[in-house]
Amino acid sequence: MRKKINNDLTLYYTNNFPYISKKESDKKHLVTIGIGGNIGNVKKRFDKLFLYLKADTRFDILITSPLLLNPPFGFLEQNDFLNGIIALKTNLAPNDFLKNMLRLEKRLGRKRSFQDAPRTLDIDIIFFDDKKINTKKLIIPHKDWANRESVIIPLKHL
């Protein structure tokens, strides 16, 4: 199902987006990740990511947003992006969590060419508990998240 918000923005509802878990998690850290992509069959890739996370005992998916189709920013000469939010729990520390997300991006075909380039899958850590981290490798909360429709609109639907 899809729901048009305006000329530029459309919400998509699929089997796994939105999703609400029926079980409690005993894991320590609440993490919110943003997912995005605009190359190939992005919905199918998001479903694969969802299933990988669900099958991995280090993660408990709590809730997912519907998916938002929205225009690119930065580099504009590319297809629209599909974006969503996944809230999950884990016992991994922030840097270990980041390594796992980078590994999943790569496993699902991510290649890095230039900033704001088209991509098969992008996983951003938006929040990690209430932590504030600012290192060369990791910035939490994600830089500029509050100014991005691709984060704000899916977050509103959690």
N, C-alpha and C positions, 0 to 999 in steps of 0.2 A: 504494500500500500504506500502511496505517497501523498504528501500534503504540501501544497505550494504555500510558502510564506509570503513571497513577493516575486517580482520578475527574476531576481538573482538567486533566491534561496528556496530550496525544496527539502523537506524532511522525508526520509524513507524508513519504512518499518519492515524489518525482515525477521526471520526465525530467531536470530540471536541478538538483534538490535531493535528494540530494547529487550532486556532480559533482567529478571530479578531472581536472585537465588532464594531458595526456600530453606537453606540450612545456615546455621550459625558458624562463624569462623573463630577459632581460638588463636589465630596468628596475631602477632604484635602490632604490625605497622599497616596503617591505612594509606594506600597509594592510589592516586588518580592519574591515569595516563590518557593522553590524547592520541588518537590514531588518524592518519591521513594518507591519501594516495590519489594519483590521477593517471596511472599507466596501467593498461590491461584491465582485467576483471577484478576491480577493487573490492566489490562486495564479496566475491568468492575468497579473496585473499584475507579479508577481515574475518570471514567465517573460519578459515584455517587457523588464523591467529587465536580466535576465541577458543577453538577446540584444543590447540596446543596448550594454552593457558589453563583450560579446564582440566586437561589430563595430567598436568604437572603438579605434583603434590606440594610444591613450594608456593603455590598460588591458590587462593580461593577467590573466584570472581563473585562480587557482591551484586553488582548492577551494571548495566550498560545503557547508553542513550540510544535514541533513534539516530540514523545517519543523516548528515547534512550535506547536500550538494551546494557548493558555493564557489564563487570566482576565486582565482588565484590572487595573491598579492606579491609585491616585490617584483619578480619576473612575470610579466603578464602574458607573454606569448606562449601559452600552454593551455591545456584542457582544464576545466573546472575540477575542483577537488571534492572528494567525499571524505567527511570527517566524522569522528565519533569520540565518545568518552567511555572508558572502562574504569570502574572503581573496584579495587581488589585488596586483599590482605596478604601479607607475606611476613616471614621472619628474616628475610634478607636485609642486610644493611644497604643504604642508598647506592654506594658504588658497585656492590655485587648485583643489585637489582638492575642498574644501568648496563652492566656487562651482559646480563641475560637478555635485556631488551635489544641491545645492539646485535647480539647473536641471532635473535628471532628475526630482526629486520633483514639480516644477511641471508638467513635460511629461506626467507620468503621473497628473495630477489632484489633487495635494496642495493643500489649502486650510488655512490656519492660523486657528483660531478662538480656542482657549484651551488652556492647558497640560493635557496628558493627554487631549485631546479625541479622539473617533473620527477616524480618518484613512484615506485611501486608501493612502498610502505614507509611511513614515518611514524615512529613511536616517540612521543615526548612525555617526560615525567612532569606533570603539571603541579601536583602536590605530593609530598611524602610526609605524612602526619602533619605537624605544624612546623616542620623544620625549615630553617633558612640556611641554604648552602650556596656559597659562591666561590667555586674553584674554576680552574681552567677547563676541566672536563665536565663539570656539573653545576648547573644553576637551578636552585629550587627556592621558591616557586618558579615555574618556567617564566623566562623573560617575556614581558609584554602580553601575558595570557589574557589579562583583563580587557585588552583592546582588540581582541580577535573574535569575530563572530563565529569562527570555526571552533572555538572553545566555549564561548559564553552561551550560545544557543543550545548545543547539546547538554551542557551542564544544567541549564534550566529545566531540562526534561528528565533529570535523575530523580 
